[in-house]
Amino acid sequence: MTLAHLIAFNLTLLAALVSPGPAMLVALRTTITQGKRAGVLTGIGLALAAATWTCLALAGLDVIFRLFPWAYLTLKLIGAAYLIYLAVMIWRSARAPLNPDTQASDKSAFVRGVLVNLSNPKSMLFASAVLVVIFPRDMSLASKALIIGNHFAVEVLAYGLFALALSTRPARDGYLRLKPVFDRIAAVVLGALGLRLLFSK
């Protein structure tokens, strides 16, 4: 494994991070509604789950999914149900005013990040495909550990910068003015992603 391999991997990760998906939506909404700290903690949770999928991909879990399709189907159903649940909760609270006393704790922000990225087993298949294309086959355990640590660090840095940019007063005020609209857009997108995961092959 060379530095060029890591750079190619990181560019692919960054391209995936900025695409509109469940992780980005949850990071965005958490940062704006709960502030920078909660946004950063959500990002750490997202990064930990994403790095876990990369670890499992390196360990060959995709082979197990192919050998035992029911295992993949079970994880997919649980993940889809969680995304749809999030969509329903966000839709129902779209018109509710933000109340600092009832905002989620730091722990729940972190756990939400973990669950959102763990809820999509396709993340592991994506990681597996990317790893096969970019990295050489026979890597040492140290190289694999470096890839996993690198993945975690890149995502933490990206979501941290994202939280810093979105936790400003103008961003929060803009969100509050259009909260019902933004929340319902987020709910529709999360619900659609959940249904897509549910019915995809």
Secondary structure, 3 states (H helix, E strand, C coil): CCHHHHHHHHHHHHHHHHCCCHHHHHHHHHHHHHCHHHHHHHHHHHHHHHHHHHHHHHCCHHHHHHHCHHHHHHHHHHHHHHHHHHHHHHHHCCCCCCCHHHCCCHHHHHHHHHHHHHCCCHHHHHHHHHHHHHCCCCCCHHHHHHHHHHHHHHHHHHHHHHHHHHCCHHHHHHHHHCHHHHHHHHHHHHHHHHHHHHHCC
